[in-house]
Amino acid sequence: MSKRPAIFIDRDGTLNEEVDHLHRPEEAVLTRAAGQAIATLNAREIPVLIITNQAGIGKGKFGWKDYEAVMHRLGELLSVHRAHIDGAYVCPFHPEAQADYRHEDHPERKPNPGMILRAAEEHGVDLSRSWMIGDKHIDLEAGRNAGCRVALVRTGHGSKVNPALADLVADDLAEAIDRILATWP
């Protein structure tokens, strides 16, 4: 079976509006046209994989149930557009985390590529044909470190990131996906 390209997406500030340590489902709001853009990827059978650092879990600011509740809410919001996420990869590890989650440089914590590499293995993804989309330099670095092309969105923290770090710069996730799809056969 030949491997296929995928779209890896940062969650907070890229898929959904930026909320510091988002852990309340009622605060989850998709970025402009994100639902329609994800539905377009789904229709083309392109895997959509969330890659998210969640230091708030490791630092004890919120728990796994809170994270799951937010992801459930995002799923509901996407379903309105007949869209879905094919997989979500989360890293709670952080140098300032508590107990078992304390780690100076965990291989899955962005900018390290561990989550992307694991997702690619589990979903049969060709990383050289895939894109990582995010709003922070660590998202772009993680994508590059995994062998992907990278897109910067100007939502969330994106306006503070040097655009020269990205292969593509877009106002939001929907524009990034439209422009990426225009480059694929």
C-alpha positions in Angstrom: 0.0 0.0 0.0 1.5 3.4 -1.0 1.6 6.1 1.6 -0.5 9.2 1.3 -0.1 12.8 2.2 -1.7 14.2 5.3 -2.4 17.5 7.0 -1.1 17.9 10.5 -2.7 20.8 12.4 -1.9 22.5 15.6 -5.0 22.8 17.8 -5.1 26.0 19.9 -4.8 29.1 17.8 -4.9 27.2 14.5 -8.0 24.9 14.5 -9.7 26.8 17.3 -9.5 30.3 18.6 -6.6 30.8 21.0 -7.6 30.5 24.7 -4.8 30.2 27.2 -4.9 26.7 28.6 -8.2 25.9 26.9 -10.0 23.4 29.2 -13.7 24.5 29.2 -15.7 23.1 26.2 -17.9 26.2 26.1 -14.8 28.3 25.3 -13.9 26.2 22.2 -14.6 28.1 19.0 -13.4 27.1 15.5 -11.4 29.6 13.5 -13.1 31.1 10.5 -14.2 28.5 7.9 -12.1 25.8 9.6 -15.1 23.4 9.5 -15.6 23.7 5.8 -11.9 23.4 5.2 -11.6 20.2 7.2 -14.7 18.8 5.4 -12.9 19.5 2.1 -9.9 17.4 3.2 -12.3 14.7 4.5 -14.0 14.6 1.1 -10.6 14.1 -0.6 -9.8 11.3 1.9 -6.7 13.3 3.2 -6.0 12.4 6.8 -6.4 15.3 9.2 -4.3 14.8 12.3 -4.1 17.2 15.4 -0.7 17.7 16.9 -0.9 19.5 20.2 1.3 20.3 23.2 -0.9 20.4 26.3 1.4 21.6 29.1 -1.6 22.5 31.2 -2.2 18.8 31.8 1.4 18.3 32.9 1.4 21.4 35.1 -1.9 20.3 36.8 -3.9 23.3 35.5 -6.5 20.9 34.1 -6.9 17.1 33.6 -7.4 14.6 30.9 -11.2 14.7 31.2 -11.1 18.4 30.5 -8.9 17.8 27.5 -11.3 15.1 26.2 -14.3 17.4 26.8 -12.8 20.1 24.7 -11.9 17.6 21.9 -15.5 16.3 22.1 -16.8 19.8 21.7 -14.5 20.5 18.7 -15.8 17.3 17.2 -19.4 18.6 17.6 -18.5 21.9 16.0 -16.8 20.1 13.1 -19.7 17.7 12.6 -22.0 20.7 11.8 -19.9 21.0 8.6 -19.8 17.2 8.1 -16.2 17.3 9.1 -14.0 15.2 11.4 -10.5 14.7 12.7 -8.8 11.4 11.9 -6.6 11.4 14.9 -5.3 13.6 17.7 -1.9 13.4 19.3 -1.2 15.2 22.5 1.9 15.8 24.6 1.5 16.8 28.3 5.2 16.7 29.0 7.0 20.0 29.9 10.2 21.0 31.7 8.1 22.6 34.5 5.4 19.9 34.7 4.6 17.9 37.8 5.9 14.4 38.6 5.6 11.9 35.7 5.1 14.7 33.2 8.3 16.6 34.0 10.7 16.1 31.1 13.4 18.5 29.9 13.1 17.6 26.2 10.5 14.9 25.6 10.7 13.6 22.0 7.0 14.2 21.5 6.9 17.8 22.7 7.0 20.2 19.8 9.3 21.4 18.4 10.4 17.7 18.5 8.8 15.6 15.8 7.7 12.6 17.9 3.9 13.1 17.7 4.1 13.7 13.9 6.3 10.6 13.4 4.0 8.4 15.5 0.9 9.7 13.6 2.5 9.2 10.3 3.4 5.6 11.2 -0.1 4.9 12.5 -1.9 6.4 9.5 0.4 5.4 6.6 1.5 8.9 5.8 4.2 10.1 3.4 5.8 12.9 5.3 7.6 14.4 2.3 4.2 15.1 0.7 2.5 16.3 3.9 2.1 19.7 5.6 2.1 20.8 9.2 0.0 23.9 9.8 0.4 26.0 13.0 0.5 29.4 14.6 3.8 29.1 16.5 7.4 28.6 15.5 7.5 25.3 17.4 4.7 24.0 15.1 6.8 24.9 12.1 10.0 23.4 13.6 8.2 20.2 14.5 6.9 19.9 10.9 10.3 20.5 9.4 12.0 18.1 11.9 9.5 15.4 10.7 10.2 16.1 7.0 7.0 18.0 6.2 6.4 21.3 4.5 5.1 23.9 6.9 2.4 26.6 6.8 2.0 29.5 9.2 -1.4 30.9 10.0 -1.8 34.4 11.3 -4.5 33.4 13.8 -3.5 32.7 17.5 0.1 33.7 17.9 0.9 33.6 14.2 1.3 37.4 13.8 4.3 37.2 16.1 6.2 34.5 14.1 8.7 35.3 11.4 7.0 34.4 8.1 10.4 33.4 6.6 10.2 30.2 8.7 7.3 28.9 6.6 6.8 27.6 3.1 3.4 29.2 3.1 1.8 32.0 5.1 -2.0 32.3 5.3 -4.5 34.4 7.2 -6.1 31.3 8.7 -6.5 27.6 8.5 -9.1 27.7 5.7 -6.8 29.8 3.5 -3.8 27.6 4.2 -5.8 24.4 3.3 -7.2 26.0 0.1 -3.7 27.0 -1.0 -2.1 23.6 -0.1 -4.8 21.8 -2.0 -4.2 24.0 -5.1 -0.6 22.6 -5.1 -1.6 19.0 -4.9 -2.5 17.0 -8.0 
